[in-house]
């Protein structure tokens, strides 16, 4: 299964390869202890105790990003709407941002198996232009952190 919804100017759309097999990359998206190691842009953390994932259709996908300098919290609360183990996950979510709530966000991730590497295609939105820009930057920072975990290098 892949994401077949149209990509618009209100969406974030990123395709990125990671130096790890698909089952490992999948775990980094679905296991709280692993998500806590990489999720969030620079200057933010996601404490493991704030992460709640019930990996099934209808299950919860929840976490709270914390701005390290101010301790401001930014929860993301979602429901898994589609799931194919290690291949595809779709989440309907609401989130808090500096500018207030962002409601009805679709987050779709496809995990493409390339042996010892995995290509993840992320499609998220809709957003305002500023929210889209901030979200794209945040994902890129998070993915740099994830890359470093897979390669054993410091970011």
Buried (B, 14 or more C-beta within 10 A) or exposed (E): EEBEEEEEEEBBBBEBEBBBBBEBBBBBBBBBEBBBBBBBBEEBBBEBEBBEBEBEEEBBBBBBBBBEEEEEEBBBBBBBBEBEEBBBBBBBBBBBBEEEEBEEBBBBBBBBBEEEBBBBBBBBBBBEEEBBEBBBEBBEBBBBBBBBBBEEEEE
